[in-house]
Amino acid sequence: MDRSQRTGLIIMIASGFAAVFFLWAILRRSYMAVALPVMSAIAAVSALAFWIGWTMFTAENEELEELEEELAEEMAVERPGS
């Protein structure tokens, strides 16, 4: 797991924790007039943060792809007739 994947995993965990904590806090009190709009905004931000984290976590390592391309090019140069 490279650095961007670890960062993505941390973002996903933090956003999930924030969403659960906020829902728990909402359920303890009855401030629904304020809580519903705030809850919607928090849910949207948490979903966005989770999506960004997921994208970073599942991204392939670009350096590895570049090395594979260079190796393929070198192999093609070594075997010109194949």
N, C-alpha and C positions, 0 to 999 in steps of 0.2 A: 504494500500500500504506500503510494507516494504522498508527498506533502499536500497536494491539492485534494486528494481523496480523504486524508485525515481531517483536513479543514472542513470538507463537505460533511463528513460524519459528525464532527463537533457541532456544526451549524444545525444539522437535522436533530440531534439530541437536544440541543438548547432550545430550538423552536418548539419541539414536542413538549419538553418540560415546561416552558413558558405557557403554552396553551392549556396543559393539564392544571398547572398551578392557578391560572386565571379562572378556569372553570370551577375549580374547588373553592376559590374565594367568592365567586359569584353565588354559588349554592349556599354559602354560609349566611348571607344577608339578603334582604329583599329590596335592593335598590334598582329594581328593574327599569325604571324610567331612564336612568343614567347607564345602567349596566348593559342593556341590549345594544345601543349604538356603539358603545365602547367595546363590547364583546365582538361585535361584527368587525370592527376595525382591527382588533387584536387577532381575530381569526384570519382575516385577509393577510395581515403582515406575517403571521406565523406560517400560513400556507405558502406565501411567496418565499419566505426564508427556507422552508423545508424543500421547496422546488429547487432553489439555488443550491442548497446543500446536496440534494440528490443528483443534480446535474454535475456538480464537481466530483462527487463520490464515484459516479459511474463513468466518468470520462476516462478514455484510454490515455496512456502515457504517450505524449507526442514525440519525445526523444526516442523511444523504442521504435516507433513507426519510421522515423527518419533514418535510424540505423539499419532497419530492415530494407528500406528503399535503397540506401547506399550499397548494402551487401548485394542486393539483386542487380544493381547496375554494374558492380564489379564482376559478378558472375557472368553477366551478359557480355562484358568486354573480354573476359578470359575465354569464352566459347563463342567466337564470331560465327561459326557455321551452324550452330545448333538451334 
